[in-house]
Amino acid sequence: MKENAVITIISITIIVLNMMMIIVLDIKNAIMVATMAEVTMVTMAEIMAVMAEVTAATTAVITVATMAEVTAAVMAVTTAVITVVVKDVAAVGAGCFNLINN
C-alpha cells in the first residue's frame, strides 16, 4: 500500500513538473514572439527613416545639378542670341551711318 502511495505521489509530481514545463515553454514562446515583433518594427522604422533620408538627399543633389545644368544651358543660349542680335544691330547702325555720311 505504501509503495502505491509513493508511486502515485511520484506520478503526480511528474505530471505537475511536465505541466510547469509546458507553461514555461509557452511563456518563453510568447516572449520570443513579442521580442521578434518589436525588433522587426524598430528595424523597419529605422530602414524607412534611412530610405527617406537617402531619397531626400538624392533628390536634392539631382535637383541642384539639374538646375545648374539648365541654368548654364539657358545662359549660354541667351548669351549667344544676345551677341548675334547686338552684332546685327551694330551692323545695321553702321550701315545707316554709312548711308547718312555718303
N, CA, C and O atoms as CSV, one atom per row, in Angstrom:
chain,resi,resn,atom,element,x,y,z
A,1,MET,N,N,0.818,-1.185,0.000
A,1,MET,CA,C,0.000,0.000,0.000
A,1,MET,C,C,0.866,1.254,0.000
A,1,MET,O,O,0.574,2.234,-0.685
A,2,LYS,N,N,1.940,1.197,0.789
A,2,LYS,CA,C,2.842,2.321,0.880
A,2,LYS,C,C,3.506,2.585,-0.471
A,2,LYS,O,O,3.699,3.735,-0.866
A,3,GLU,N,N,3.852,1.503,-1.171
A,3,GLU,CA,C,4.503,1.675,-2.475
A,3,GLU,C,C,3.563,2.337,-3.472
A,3,GLU,O,O,3.986,3.160,-4.284
A,4,ASN,N,N,2.276,1.971,-3.404
A,4,ASN,CA,C,1.298,2.586,-4.303
A,4,ASN,C,C,1.196,4.089,-4.054
A,4,ASN,O,O,1.090,4.869,-5.000
A,5,ALA,N,N,1.228,4.490,-2.809
A,5,ALA,CA,C,1.133,5.914,-2.475
A,5,ALA,C,C,2.364,6.659,-2.981
A,5,ALA,O,O,2.251,7.775,-3.488
A,6,VAL,N,N,3.540,6.044,-2.845
A,6,VAL,CA,C,4.785,6.670,-3.310
A,6,VAL,C,C,4.749,6.810,-4.840
A,6,VAL,O,O,5.117,7.847,-5.392
A,7,ILE,N,N,4.295,5.740,-5.506
A,7,ILE,CA,C,4.206,5.777,-6.972
A,7,ILE,C,C,3.213,6.854,-7.408
A,7,ILE,O,O,3.464,7.571,-8.377
A,8,THR,N,N,2.101,6.971,-6.708
A,8,THR,CA,C,1.102,7.977,-7.032
A,8,THR,C,C,1.672,9.379,-6.844
A,8,THR,O,O,1.469,10.250,-7.691
A,9,ILE,N,N,2.385,9.603,-5.738
A,9,ILE,CA,C,2.990,10.919,-5.473
A,9,ILE,C,C,4.023,11.248,-6.544
A,9,ILE,O,O,4.074,12.376,-7.032
A,10,ILE,N,N,4.852,10.260,-6.914
A,10,ILE,CA,C,5.863,10.478,-7.945
A,10,ILE,C,C,5.185,10.781,-9.283
A,10,ILE,O,O,5.624,11.671,-10.010
A,11,SER,N,N,4.122,10.051,-9.610
A,11,SER,CA,C,3.398,10.278,-10.860
A,11,SER,C,C,2.793,11.677,-10.891
A,11,SER,O,O,2.888,12.379,-11.899
A,12,ILE,N,N,2.177,12.076,-9.795
A,12,ILE,CA,C,1.584,13.413,-9.722
A,12,ILE,C,C,2.675,14.480,-9.845
A,12,ILE,O,O,2.493,15.496,-10.516
A,13,THR,N,N,3.808,14.232,-9.186
A,13,THR,CA,C,4.922,15.185,-9.258
A,13,THR,C,C,5.415,15.316,-10.691
A,13,THR,O,O,5.680,16.424,-11.156
A,14,ILE,N,N,5.542,14.192,-11.396
A,14,ILE,CA,C,5.994,14.221,-12.789
A,14,ILE,C,C,4.980,14.977,-13.656
A,14,ILE,O,O,5.363,15.783,-14.503
A,15,ILE,N,N,3.693,14.716,-13.441
A,15,ILE,CA,C,2.651,15.405,-14.211
A,15,ILE,C,C,2.716,16.907,-13.953
A,15,ILE,O,O,2.650,17.706,-14.888
A,16,VAL,N,N,2.847,17.293,-12.674
A,16,VAL,CA,C,2.921,18.716,-12.324
A,16,VAL,C,C,4.160,19.354,-12.949
A,16,VAL,O,O,4.083,20.464,-13.475
A,17,LEU,N,N,5.292,18.668,-12.898
A,17,LEU,CA,C,6.531,19.203,-13.490
A,17,LEU,C,C,6.377,19.357,-15.010
A,17,LEU,O,O,6.833,20.346,-15.584
A,18,ASN,N,N,5.738,18.381,-15.655
A,18,ASN,CA,C,5.502,18.481,-17.097
A,18,ASN,C,C,4.602,19.676,-17.421
A,18,ASN,O,O,4.848,20.411,-18.378
A,19,MET,N,N,3.556,19.856,-16.609
A,19,MET,CA,C,2.664,20.995,-16.834
A,19,MET,C,C,3.414,22.312,-16.649
A,19,MET,O,O,3.224,23.256,-17.416
A,20,MET,N,N,4.267,22.369,-15.624
A,20,MET,CA,C,5.054,23.579,-15.392
A,20,MET,C,C,6.010,23.829,-16.561
A,20,MET,O,O,6.220,24.970,-16.970
A,21,MET,N,N,6.583,22.749,-17.092
A,21,MET,CA,C,7.490,22.876,-18.233
A,21,MET,C,C,6.739,23.418,-19.449
A,21,MET,O,O,7.261,24.268,-20.169
A,22,ILE,N,N,5.531,22.938,-19.679
A,22,ILE,CA,C,4.715,23.416,-20.798
A,22,ILE,C,C,4.390,24.897,-20.610
A,22,ILE,O,O,4.462,25.674,-21.562
A,23,ILE,N,N,4.037,25.286,-19.393
A,23,ILE,CA,C,3.728,26.692,-19.116
A,23,ILE,C,C,4.961,27.566,-19.358
A,23,ILE,O,O,4.859,28.633,-19.962
A,24,VAL,N,N,6.123,27.109,-18.886
A,24,VAL,CA,C,7.366,27.873,-19.082
A,24,VAL,C,C,7.672,28.005,-20.576
A,24,VAL,O,O,8.063,29.080,-21.032
A,25,LEU,N,N,7.500,26.929,-21.338
A,25,LEU,CA,C,7.748,26.993,-22.781
A,25,LEU,C,C,6.778,27.952,-23.475
A,25,LEU,O,O,7.161,28.696,-24.378
A,26,ASP,N,N,5.499,27.920,-23.031
A,26,ASP,CA,C,4.521,28.847,-23.611
A,26,ASP,C,C,4.902,30.300,-23.320
A,26,ASP,O,O,4.806,31.157,-24.197
A,27,ILE,N,N,5.328,30.569,-22.103
A,27,ILE,CA,C,5.748,31.921,-21.736
A,27,ILE,C,C,6.964,32.334,-22.553
A,27,ILE,O,O,7.033,33.461,-23.044
A,28,LYS,N,N,7.932,31.414,-22.701
A,28,LYS,CA,C,9.135,31.706,-23.486
A,28,LYS,C,C,8.773,32.010,-24.942
A,28,LYS,O,O,9.311,32.940,-25.543
A,29,ASN,N,N,7.859,31.217,-25.498
A,29,ASN,CA,C,7.435,31.461,-26.884
A,29,ASN,C,C,6.727,32.804,-27.033
A,29,ASN,O,O,6.942,33.517,-28.013
A,30,ALA,N,N,5.884,33.149,-26.063
A,30,ALA,CA,C,5.186,34.432,-26.113
A,30,ALA,C,C,6.186,35.583,-26.048
A,30,ALA,O,O,6.047,36.573,-26.766
A,31,ILE,N,N,7.195,35.453,-25.187
A,31,ILE,CA,C,8.223,36.497,-25.081
A,31,ILE,C,C,9.011,36.594,-26.378
A,31,ILE,O,O,9.314,37.695,-26.836
A,32,MET,N,N,9.345,35.460,-26.973
A,32,MET,CA,C,10.109,35.463,-28.227
A,32,MET,C,C,9.304,36.128,-29.348
A,32,MET,O,O,9.847,36.918,-30.121
A,33,VAL,N,N,8.012,35.806,-29.432
A,33,VAL,CA,C,7.169,36.404,-30.470
A,33,VAL,C,C,7.079,37.913,-30.276
A,33,VAL,O,O,7.187,38.673,-31.238
A,34,ALA,N,N,6.882,38.346,-29.036
A,34,ALA,CA,C,6.795,39.783,-28.760
A,34,ALA,C,C,8.117,40.475,-29.067
A,34,ALA,O,O,8.137,41.573,-29.624
A,35,THR,N,N,9.224,39.827,-28.700
A,35,THR,CA,C,10.541,40.413,-28.962
A,35,THR,C,C,10.805,40.513,-30.451
A,35,THR,O,O,11.304,41.533,-30.927
A,36,MET,N,N,10.476,39.468,-31.189
A,36,MET,CA,C,10.688,39.495,-32.642
A,36,MET,C,C,9.826,40.567,-33.295
A,36,MET,O,O,10.279,41.251,-34.213
A,37,ALA,N,N,8.594,40.718,-32.833
A,37,ALA,CA,C,7.719,41.747,-33.388
A,37,ALA,C,C,8.286,43.133,-33.113
A,37,ALA,O,O,8.274,44.002,-33.985
A,38,GLU,N,N,8.782,43.334,-31.898
A,38,GLU,CA,C,9.367,44.634,-31.538
A,38,GLU,C,C,10.619,44.919,-32.362
A,38,GLU,O,O,10.788,46.016,-32.895
A,39,VAL,N,N,11.496,43.919,-32.462
A,39,VAL,CA,C,12.736,44.097,-33.228
A,39,VAL,C,C,12.410,44.379,-34.693
A,39,VAL,O,O,13.012,45.259,-35.309
A,40,THR,N,N,11.462,43.636,-35.245
A,40,THR,CA,C,11.076,43.851,-36.645
A,40,THR,C,C,10.507,45.247,-36.846
A,40,THR,O,O,10.830,45.915,-37.828
A,41,MET,N,N,9.664,45.692,-35.925
A,41,MET,CA,C,9.046,47.013,-36.039
A,41,MET,C,C,10.110,48.114,-35.972
A,41,MET,O,O,10.096,49.044,-36.779
A,42,VAL,N,N,11.023,48.007,-35.014
A,42,VAL,CA,C,12.069,49.022,-34.868
A,42,VAL,C,C,12.985,49.011,-36.085
A,42,VAL,O,O,13.352,50.067,-36.600
A,43,THR,N,N,13.354,47.819,-36.544
A,43,THR,CA,C,14.235,47.719,-37.711
A,43,THR,C,C,13.573,48.323,-38.941
A,43,THR,O,O,14.205,49.077,-39.681
A,44,MET,N,N,12.316,48.000,-39.161
A,44,MET,CA,C,11.608,48.540,-40.319
A,44,MET,C,C,11.483,50.056,-40.221
A,44,MET,O,O,11.614,50.755,-41.226
A,45,ALA,N,N,11.233,50.565,-39.031
A,45,ALA,CA,C,11.125,52.019,-38.852
A,45,ALA,C,C,12.459,52.690,-39.177
A,45,ALA,O,O,12.494,53.735,-39.827
A,46,GLU,N,N,13.557,52.079,-38.718
A,46,GLU,CA,C,14.872,52.666,-39.000
A,46,GLU,C,C,15.201,52.579,-40.488
A,46,GLU,O,O,15.763,53.513,-41.058
A,47,ILE,N,N,14.851,51.460,-41.113
A,47,ILE,CA,C,15.100,51.320,-42.553
A,47,ILE,C,C,14.295,52.374,-43.321
A,47,ILE,O,O,14.814,52.991,-44.252
A,48,MET,N,N,13.052,52.577,-42.943
A,48,MET,CA,C,12.217,53.571,-43.621
A,48,MET,C,C,12.780,54.982,-43.425
A,48,MET,O,O,12.751,55.801,-44.343
A,49,ALA,N,N,13.291,55.258,-42.221
A,49,ALA,CA,C,13.880,56.579,-41.967
A,49,ALA,C,C,15.112,56.796,-42.833
A,49,ALA,O,O,15.300,57.869,-43.406
A,50,VAL,N,N,15.955,55.761,-42.924
A,50,VAL,CA,C,17.153,55.873,-43.753
A,50,VAL,C,C,16.773,56.045,-45.218
A,50,VAL,O,O,17.376,56.852,-45.926
A,51,MET,N,N,15.774,55.288,-45.676
A,51,MET,CA,C,15.335,55.408,-47.069
A,51,MET,C,C,14.798,56.808,-47.352
A,51,MET,O,O,15.069,57.373,-48.412
A,52,ALA,N,N,14.040,57.369,-46.415
A,52,ALA,CA,C,13.519,58.725,-46.604
A,52,ALA,C,C,14.657,59.738,-46.667
A,52,ALA,O,O,14.639,60.662,-47.480
A,53,GLU,N,N,15.646,59.550,-45.796
A,53,GLU,CA,C,16.791,60.466,-45.779
A,53,GLU,C,C,17.601,60.368,-47.073
A,53,GLU,O,O,18.000,61.383,-47.642
A,54,VAL,N,N,17.838,59.140,-47.528
A,54,VAL,CA,C,18.589,58.948,-48.774
A,54,VAL,C,C,17.818,59.523,-49.961
A,54,VAL,O,O,18.401,60.161,-50.837
A,55,THR,N,N,16.512,59.297,-49.985
A,55,THR,CA,C,15.685,59.827,-51.081
A,55,THR,C,C,15.720,61.355,-51.087
A,55,THR,O,O,15.854,61.974,-52.142
A,56,ALA,N,N,15.598,61.954,-49.910
A,56,ALA,CA,C,15.623,63.417,-49.829
A,56,ALA,C,C,16.977,63.963,-50.285
A,56,ALA,O,O,17.040,64.937,-51.035
A,57,ALA,N,N,18.061,63.326,-49.825
A,57,ALA,CA,C,19.393,63.798,-50.207
A,57,ALA,C,C,19.625,63.622,-51.702
A,57,ALA,O,O,20.159,64.514,-52.361
A,58,THR,N,N,19.224,62.473,-52.234
A,58,THR,CA,C,19.401,62.217,-53.670
A,58,THR,C,C,18.588,63.201,-54.498
A,58,THR,O,O,19.074,63.736,-55.494
A,59,THR,N,N,17.354,63.434,-54.084
A,59,THR,CA,C,16.505,64.378,-54.804
A,59,THR,C,C,17.115,65.776,-54.774
A,59,THR,O,O,17.108,66.487,-55.779
A,60,ALA,N,N,17.642,66.163,-53.618
A,60,ALA,CA,C,18.261,67.490,-53.508
A,60,ALA,C,C,19.464,67.608,-54.428
A,60,ALA,O,O,19.627,68.618,-55.113
A,61,VAL,N,N,20.308,66.582,-54.447
A,61,VAL,CA,C,21.504,66.615,-55.294
A,61,VAL,C,C,21.118,66.664,-56.768
A,61,VAL,O,O,21.663,67.452,-57.541
A,62,ILE,N,N,20.164,65.806,-57.144
A,62,ILE,CA,C,19.730,65.763,-58.549
A,62,ILE,C,C,19.092,67.095,-58.946
A,62,ILE,O,O,19.335,67.599,-60.042
A,63,THR,N,N,18.279,67.662,-58.055
A,63,THR,CA,C,17.622,68.930,-58.354
A,63,THR,C,C,18.656,70.036,-58.531
A,63,THR,O,O,18.578,70.813,-59.482
A,64,VAL,N,N,19.621,70.108,-57.624
A,64,VAL,CA,C,20.652,71.155,-57.717
A,64,VAL,C,C,21.459,70.985,-58.998
A,64,VAL,O,O,21.715,71.958,-59.708
A,65,ALA,N,N,21.863,69.745,-59.295
A,65,ALA,CA,C,22.657,69.502,-60.504
A,65,ALA,C,C,21.851,69.841,-61.758
A,65,ALA,O,O,22.369,70.468,-62.683
A,66,THR,N,N,20.599,69.431,-61.787
A,66,THR,CA,C,19.756,69.695,-62.958
A,66,THR,C,C,19.522,71.192,-63.122
A,66,THR,O,O,19.595,71.720,-64.231
A,67,MET,N,N,19.242,71.869,-62.015
A,67,MET,CA,C,19.013,73.314,-62.094
A,67,MET,C,C,20.272,74.029,-62.572
A,67,MET,O,O,20.186,74.956,-63.377
A,68,ALA,N,N,21.428,73.614,-62.090
A,68,ALA,CA,C,22.676,74.239,-62.524
A,68,ALA,C,C,22.904,73.994,-64.016
A,68,ALA,O,O,23.320,74.892,-64.747
A,69,GLU,N,N,22.630,72.786,-64.447
A,69,GLU,CA,C,22.822,72.445,-65.860
A,69,GLU,C,C,21.855,73.233,-66.754
A,69,GLU,O,O,22.251,73.771,-67.788
A,70,VAL,N,N,20.594,73.292,-66.344
A,70,VAL,CA,C,19.590,74.032,-67.126
A,70,VAL,C,C,19.938,75.518,-67.155
A,70,VAL,O,O,19.839,76.161,-68.200
A,71,THR,N,N,20.343,76.058,-66.014
A,71,THR,CA,C,20.711,77.482,-65.957
A,71,THR,C,C,21.894,77.768,-66.869
A,71,THR,O,O,21.897,78.762,-67.595
A,72,ALA,N,N,22.907,76.891,-66.833
A,72,ALA,CA,C,24.079,77.088,-67.690
A,72,ALA,C,C,23.683,77.039,-69.166
A,72,ALA,O,O,24.154,77.854,-69.959
A,73,ALA,N,N,22.826,76.095,-69.537
A,73,ALA,CA,C,22.410,75.970,-70.934
A,73,ALA,C,C,21.608,77.201,-71.369
A,73,ALA,O,O,21.832,77.737,-72.455
A,74,VAL,N,N,20.686,77.643,-70.531
A,74,VAL,CA,C,19.869,78.818,-70.857
A,74,VAL,C,C,20.751,80.055,-70.975
A,74,VAL,O,O,20.575,80.870,-71.880
A,75,MET,N,N,21.694,80.187,-70.058
A,75,MET,CA,C,22.592,81.352,-70.106
A,75,MET,C,C,23.450,81.325,-71.371
A,75,MET,O,O,23.675,82.368,-71.984
A,76,ALA,N,N,23.925,80.154,-71.764
A,76,ALA,CA,C,24.749,80.049,-72.970
A,76,ALA,C,C,23.938,80.439,-74.210
A,76,ALA,O,O,24.411,81.204,-75.050
A,77,VAL,N,N,22.718,79.909,-74.317
A,77,VAL,CA,C,21.866,80.226,-75.469
A,77,VAL,C,C,21.508,81.707,-75.463
A,77,VAL,O,O,21.571,82.365,-76.501
A,78,THR,N,N,21.137,82.228,-74.308
A,78,THR,CA,C,20.773,83.646,-74.197
A,78,THR,C,C,21.949,84.536,-74.584
A,78,THR,O,O,21.780,85.515,-75.311
A,79,THR,N,N,23.139,84.194,-74.098
A,79,THR,CA,C,24.331,84.983,-74.429
A,79,THR,C,C,24.600,84.940,-75.930
A,79,THR,O,O,24.916,85.962,-76.540
A,80,ALA,N,N,24.475,83.755,-76.520
A,80,ALA,CA,C,24.712,83.624,-77.963
A,80,ALA,C,C,23.704,84.450,-78.760
A,80,ALA,O,O,24.072,85.137,-79.713
A,81,VAL,N,N,22.431,84.381,-78.367
A,81,VAL,CA,C,21.388,85.128,-79.076
A,81,VAL,C,C,21.616,86.626,-78.921
A,81,VAL,O,O,21.526,87.371,-79.897
A,82,ILE,N,N,21.908,87.067,-77.715
A,82,ILE,CA,C,22.144,88.498,-77.482
A,82,ILE,C,C,23.359,88.965,-78.286
A,82,ILE,O,O,23.337,90.057,-78.854
A,83,THR,N,N,24.410,88.156,-78.340
A,83,THR,CA,C,25.601,88.519,-79.116
A,83,THR,C,C,25.256,88.693,-80.587
A,83,THR,O,O,25.678,89.661,-81.220
A,84,VAL,N,N,24.483,87.747,-81.131
A,84,VAL,CA,C,24.093,87.834,-82.546
A,84,VAL,C,C,23.244,89.075,-82.782
A,84,VAL,O,O,23.462,89.802,-83.751
A,85,VAL,N,N,22.276,89.321,-81.901
A,85,VAL,CA,C,21.386,90.478,-82.060
A,85,VAL,C,C,22.182,91.773,-81.966
A,85,VAL,O,O,21.979,92.687,-82.764
A,86,VAL,N,N,23.081,91.853,-80.997
A,86,VAL,CA,C,23.886,93.077,-80.846
A,86,VAL,C,C,24.742,93.303,-82.085
A,86,VAL,O,O,24.860,94.432,-82.560
A,87,LYS,N,N,25.345,92.227,-82.617
A,87,LYS,CA,C,26.161,92.365,-83.833
A,87,LYS,C,C,25.301,92.823,-85.009
A,87,LYS,O,O,25.720,93.672,-85.796
A,88,ASP,N,N,24.085,92.252,-85.127
A,88,ASP,CA,C,23.191,92.659,-86.217
A,88,ASP,C,C,22.789,94.126,-86.069
A,88,ASP,O,O,22.780,94.875,-87.046
A,89,VAL,N,N,22.461,94.526,-84.859
A,89,VAL,CA,C,22.073,95.916,-84.619
A,89,VAL,C,C,23.255,96.839,-84.902
A,89,VAL,O,O,23.094,97.912,-85.483
A,90,ALA,N,N,24.436,96.409,-84.488
A,90,ALA,CA,C,25.623,97.227,-84.748
A,90,ALA,C,C,25.870,97.340,-86.255
A,90,ALA,O,O,26.234,98.405,-86.754
A,91,ALA,N,N,25.669,96.228,-86.975
A,91,ALA,CA,C,25.881,96.250,-88.426
A,91,ALA,C,C,24.858,97.162,-89.106
A,91,ALA,O,O,25.204,97.924,-90.009
A,92,VAL,N,N,23.615,97.082,-88.675
A,92,VAL,CA,C,22.571,97.936,-89.244
A,92,VAL,C,C,22.886,99.386,-88.927
A,92,VAL,O,O,22.753,100.257,-89.786
A,93,GLY,N,N,23.301,99.645,-87.704
A,93,GLY,CA,C,23.648,101.008,-87.315
A,93,GLY,C,C,24.814,101.536,-88.138
A,93,GLY,O,O,24.805,102.686,-88.577
A,94,ALA,N,N,25.804,100.699,-88.341
A,94,ALA,CA,C,26.964,101.119,-89.141
A,94,ALA,C,C,26.544,101.372,-90.586
A,94,ALA,O,O,27.007,102.323,-91.215
A,95,GLY,N,N,25.670,100.524,-91.105
A,95,GLY,CA,C,25.183,100.721,-92.469
A,95,GLY,C,C,24.415,102.022,-92.596
A,95,GLY,O,O,24.591,102.769,-93.558
A,96,CYS,N,N,23.557,102.290,-91.611
A,96,CYS,CA,C,22.792,103.546,-91.626
A,96,CYS,C,C,23.738,104.737,-91.514
A,96,CYS,O,O,23.540,105.754,-92.180
A,97,PHE,N,N,24.745,104.616,-90.690
A,97,PHE,CA,C,25.728,105.694,-90.532
A,97,PHE,C,C,26.451,105.945,-91.832
A,97,PHE,O,O,26.695,107.092,-92.204
A,98,ASN,N,N,26.798,104.861,-92.534
A,98,ASN,CA,C,27.482,104.996,-93.839
A,98,ASN,C,C,26.568,105.643,-94.868
A,98,ASN,O,O,27.000,106.468,-95.672
A,99,LEU,N,N,25.277,105.250,-94.831
A,99,LEU,CA,C,24.338,105.834,-95.792
A,99,LEU,C,C,24.157,107.351,-95.546
A,99,LEU,O,O,24.088,108.156,-96.474
A,100,ILE,N,N,24.087,107.682,-94.285
A,100,ILE,CA,C,23.870,109.090,-93.927
A,100,ILE,C,C,25.113,109.921,-94.311
A,100,ILE,O,O,24.973,111.035,-94.815
A,101,ASN,N,N,26.286,109.403,-94.083
A,101,ASN,CA,C,27.519,110.150,-94.312
A,101,ASN,C,C,27.936,110.157,-95.773
A,101,ASN,O,O,28.761,110.981,-96.168
A,102,ASN,N,N,27.395,109.275,-96.576
A,102,ASN,CA,C,27.794,109.245,-98.013
A,102,ASN,C,C,26.935,110.127,-98.759
A,102,ASN,O,O,27.088,110.256,-99.974
